[in-house]
Amino acid sequence: QVQLVESGGGLVQAGGSLRLSCAAAGNMFRYNRMGWHRQGPGKQRELVAQITTAGRTNYADSVKGRFTISRDSAKNTVSLQMNSLKPEDTAVYYCNTPSGAWPWGQGTQVTVSS
């Protein structure tokens, strides 16, 4: 079983930056693709970035060019660098596999003010 703990969220003005981190407890992290998901107010959860075990990345169109996902498999961590933030990026952000296969963590709130 993998436990996921997200951190790094906060309140930021539009155009600002935040870096989210996710720590995974368990042995399966290094063998799996990882992703960052988000759920905005009144919206369904969506996958915004993912990274393979080899480091290949893929992004949703809405964040492409602004967000960067990275991982450190030795430390069981995955990060999301978010630049040029927009009010529509306001959401609770979660890490998990791209399919959401593991129990969800508590997430970390990101609020972008205009």
Backbone torsions as a table, in degrees:
resi	resn	phi	psi	omega
1	GLN	NA	139.6	-179.6
2	VAL	-110.4	134.1	174.2
3	GLN	-108.4	134.6	-175.3
4	LEU	-117.5	131.9	179.0
5	VAL	-130.1	115.7	-179.5
6	GLU	-97.3	150.2	177.5
7	SER	-154.5	167.8	173.4
8	GLY	106.3	-4.7	179.7
9	GLY	-71.2	175.8	179.2
10	GLY	167.4	-169.9	178.4
11	LEU	-102.1	129.3	-177.7
12	VAL	-142.9	150.9	176.6
13	GLN	-78.9	155.1	176.4
14	ALA	-54.4	136.5	-176.9
15	GLY	93.8	-11.4	-178.4
16	GLY	-82.7	-174.7	-176.0
17	SER	-133.1	152.4	172.1
18	LEU	-144.3	154.0	174.5
19	ARG	-124.2	119.4	178.7
20	LEU	-96.4	147.1	176.7
21	SER	-129.0	150.4	177.0
22	CYS	-135.4	126.3	175.9
23	ALA	-106.4	131.7	-178.5
24	ALA	-114.9	123.5	175.5
25	ALA	-98.5	124.6	-177.7
26	GLY	136.6	166.2	-172.2
27	ASN	-93.0	-7.9	-171.7
28	MET	-88.9	-10.0	-173.5
29	PHE	-55.1	-49.2	-171.5
30	ARG	-68.1	-12.4	-176.8
31	TYR	-101.0	4.1	-172.5
32	ASN	-127.0	147.5	164.3
33	ARG	-59.8	149.1	176.4
34	MET	-126.8	155.4	-179.4
35	GLY	-144.8	163.4	169.5
36	TRP	-112.8	129.4	178.2
37	HIS	-114.9	161.2	173.9
38	ARG	-144.9	152.5	176.8
39	GLN	-132.3	109.6	178.1
40	GLY	-83.9	168.0	-179.2
41	PRO	-56.7	123.4	178.4
42	GLY	70.7	13.2	-177.6
43	LYS	-118.4	161.8	173.9
44	GLN	-79.2	156.0	176.1
45	ARG	-65.9	137.5	-179.7
46	GLU	-132.9	148.4	176.3
47	LEU	-84.8	124.8	-177.9
48	VAL	-110.0	-21.7	-179.5
49	ALA	-157.4	147.4	176.6
50	GLN	-146.5	156.9	-178.1
51	ILE	-142.3	135.8	178.7
52	THR	-82.0	173.2	176.8
53	THR	-64.9	-24.3	178.6
54	ALA	-88.1	-3.2	176.7
55	GLY	95.3	6.3	176.4
56	ARG	-76.8	140.3	-172.6
57	THR	-121.0	157.0	176.2
58	ASN	-148.1	144.4	-174.0
59	TYR	-133.2	150.2	169.5
60	ALA	-67.1	149.4	-178.9
61	ASP	-56.8	-32.7	-175.2
62	SER	-67.6	-19.2	-177.2
63	VAL	-120.7	-4.9	-176.3
64	LYS	-58.8	132.9	-179.2
65	GLY	87.4	-10.9	-179.5
66	ARG	-116.3	-32.8	-177.9
67	PHE	-107.9	147.5	175.9
68	THR	-134.8	124.1	178.0
69	ILE	-98.7	143.3	176.7
70	SER	-146.2	163.9	179.2
71	ARG	-143.0	154.4	172.5
72	ASP	-128.6	96.7	-174.6
73	SER	-68.8	-26.0	177.6
74	ALA	-67.6	-30.8	-178.9
75	LYS	-102.8	0.7	-177.9
76	ASN	56.2	47.1	178.6
77	THR	-130.1	151.3	173.3
78	VAL	-135.4	139.4	-174.7
79	SER	-125.2	159.3	176.0
80	LEU	-135.8	110.6	174.4
81	GLN	-88.1	121.8	-176.3
82	MET	-117.1	116.8	179.0
83	ASN	-116.3	164.2	177.7
84	SER	49.8	47.8	-175.3
85	LEU	-64.6	146.8	-179.2
86	LYS	-121.3	156.0	177.7
87	PRO	-54.9	-32.8	-180.0
88	GLU	-72.0	-6.7	172.8
89	ASP	-81.7	-6.4	178.0
90	THR	-59.1	123.8	-175.7
91	ALA	-177.5	169.1	165.7
92	VAL	-90.6	128.4	-176.5
93	TYR	-105.1	135.3	-178.5
94	TYR	-128.7	146.4	167.1
95	CYS	-103.3	152.7	178.6
96	ASN	-178.7	178.3	169.6
97	THR	-65.9	162.0	179.4
98	PRO	-57.7	-29.7	179.3
99	SER	-90.2	-1.8	-178.0
100	GLY	68.4	42.7	-172.6
101	ALA	-76.5	-21.8	-175.4
102	TRP	-103.4	163.7	176.5
103	PRO	-57.9	136.8	-178.2
104	TRP	-73.4	142.4	172.5
105	GLY	-79.1	-169.5	-178.5
106	GLN	-80.7	-15.1	-178.6
107	GLY	77.7	172.2	177.0
108	THR	-135.7	130.9	-174.1
109	GLN	-80.7	129.5	172.9
110	VAL	-117.4	123.1	178.6
111	THR	-123.4	124.0	-179.2
112	VAL	-113.4	117.7	-179.1
113	SER	-93.1	148.8	-178.1
114	SER	-89.8	NA	NA
